[in-house]
Amino acid sequence: MSNFYTQRKTIFRGIDFTGVLAAILLNQNGTPVTIELPEIPSCHFIPELSCINPSSAKQIVSSYINYRFLLKCSSLCPHHFYPRKVLWLHDKAAPQKTLQLFDTLSDREREGCYLPVNLKKTQDFNKLASLFGAATLVTEHRFDANQAIIDLLLKARQQGVKIIVQPEKTISSVLRFIQNTKHAQIIIEHAWSYPNDIRYSNKNYTATLQAIENNTVLHIYRHNPHISPEALQHEVSLLLSKLQVPIPDKIPTIVQALFRPVENRIEKTSVNTLRKSFGRIKKELRKSGIVLPSASKLFSEHRQNQVTQAKFRELQSICDEKFDLAKQSNIEYQHFARLYYRYPGEIDNMIEKAYDMMNTTRNGKKIWEQIETMHLENIKSNFTLK
């Protein structure tokens, strides 16, 4: 959760990804900017899957605009926005014509285009065939928001933005915001049993489920403003049951949060609403007489970093090369890949430290967990409490 307020010098109170982006743009335009953080930014790895692919023809234009903005944002933190093949489950027939048109508009390469899936004939998914009417493999993006925000904050500091950490305080001049996106997440202690992450949508909500180490991360997005919390809770529980995922006790609390009105806050930006969040910040700044410069120049300077399928293949190739150097330290590929995408600039130093630590232990998992812990402590040292 975050909010911001403005005075003669622009001060952001709390921050999200688009908030840091706005701070950088103002600073580059000559406006003194301070970012006040109520606490040290979270380093937890709880990535979010995008839901960019449209479910109906009337969503194509908005989906395309959001997709283009997502790619532009990815150019600033390419390792934290990357494509994944997601199994999209449908109650009825899949919107194949809509997806085909969206792929054409998006100019996706062949491997990034949607692919119909016959659940009955697919061994990994055939047990879902009697539960869902259709399925498609679509390209979505995984967004590591926490690390992306930290990287962008450090870039902002390098460019002259003042960043301080101090406890939350009551500020009378806080700009007012009303949440537009209803989004909640929960980590479930359950080892994911499917080869792909999953997306499910109906008229009331969208859910995504993904594997994070030995857990399953569930994200819920409410669509229908008229559905009751009890009805939504029932639908989400039914979906988890179909996917053989245990229903956590926290589900009622998580669902209730989707119905709780919040003012004086900008909701933590969802990867699906980056453009809307950025536009909302721009609008509120304008009310205070502050014109937010266009992001076009900044995005243009980093355009070569946009995470297209081709760009991601380059990142994967580098990851594989680095793993060849690291694998003798007894680290599994999936563990290493997560570290590579989170800390690309530090991975060489991490590999070197891993081999040094093998002089005292051969436990690769323990070695790399200690290395990541040390790196996270170093990150936190950049945000000294004041």
Buried (B, 14 or more C-beta within 10 A) or exposed (E): EBBBBBEEEBBBBBBBBBBBBBBBBBBBEEBEBBBBBBEBBEBEBBBBBBBBBBBEEEBBEEBBEBBBBBBBBBBBBBBBBBBBBBBBBBEEEBBEEBBEBBBEBBEBEEEBBBEEBEBEEBEEBEBBBEBBEBBBBBBBBBBBBBBBBBBBBBBBBEEEBBBEBEEEEEBEEBBEBEBEBBBBBBBBEBEBEBEBBBBBBBEBBBBBBBBBEEBBBBBBBBBEEEBEBEEBBBBBBEBBEBBEBEBBEEBBEBBBBBEEEEEBBBBBBBBBBBBBBBBBBBEBBEEEEBEBBEBEEBBEEBEEBBBBBEBBEEBBEBBEEBBEBBBEBBBEEEBBBBBBBBBBEBBEEBBBBBEEBBEEEEEBEEBBEBBBEEBBEEBBEBBEEE
